[in-house]
């Protein structure tokens, strides 16, 4: 990325990288505790470790507030201090708000799920801190006015977030190992997923009635029933087609960029394409 107004030293960039990881870790612990997850990225969730439990909530608070401590220590004399802090605060607030939205959506019947609802959650949740946050920080450090930059970059990052979230939904059902798969926990929790929305869009009346009866039920037989519905509709193949098409769409958007470096966006896209964890 071209530095327009200033050339930040490597240490400052590294510290911002630490802060992004701190926020990601804090948000992950928050989400895992609220959703009572057992595994994340092939490892036992922090709150599931011996002698941690609910104390993990306080650990997440420490992690998030460490961001603001580090920002004040290393950036308080920089003209970027306030804008950078605002970017972190925005990301943290969006994450909290979308988690609330996600939990509320889990109380709704599967018939109320829509692709509009799903994309809103994906944009505010996954795209927010995995894609938008680091890019916005980089643009600020590069002296690029975020308000003046083409909105195309936002579309690209939202599309990446959408793809990433759909991949997460796939891994929840078909993860390549027991540690990465959550054995259909999204089904048991009545989550608004790409698979649930896509199934309801394609299903006939009888299939919808079966889905309504089984979805959101923790009974293993009910979970398997939903998986069978997905299998009969060949949604795993539909996902693969979606993934390919989404990749092509995002790549086409990236090649339309003018004021921002295409290679960074392309590398991010390649990193998440066909991911298995």
Secondary structure, DSSP 8 states (H G I E B T S, - for coil): ---SS----HHHHHHHHHHHHHHHHHHHHHHHHHHT--EETTEE-GGGSTTTTTHHHHHHHHHHHHHHHHHHHHHTTSTTHHHHHHHHHHHHHHHHHHHHHHHHHTTS-GGG--HHHHHHHHIIIIIIIIIIHHHHHHHHHTT--TTTS-THHHHHHHHHHHHHHHHHHHHHHH-SSTTT--TTHHHHTT---HHHHHHHHH--HHHHHHHHHHTT---HHHHHHHHHHHHHTTHHHHHHHHHHHHHHHHHHHHTT-SSS-HHHHHHHHHHHTT---
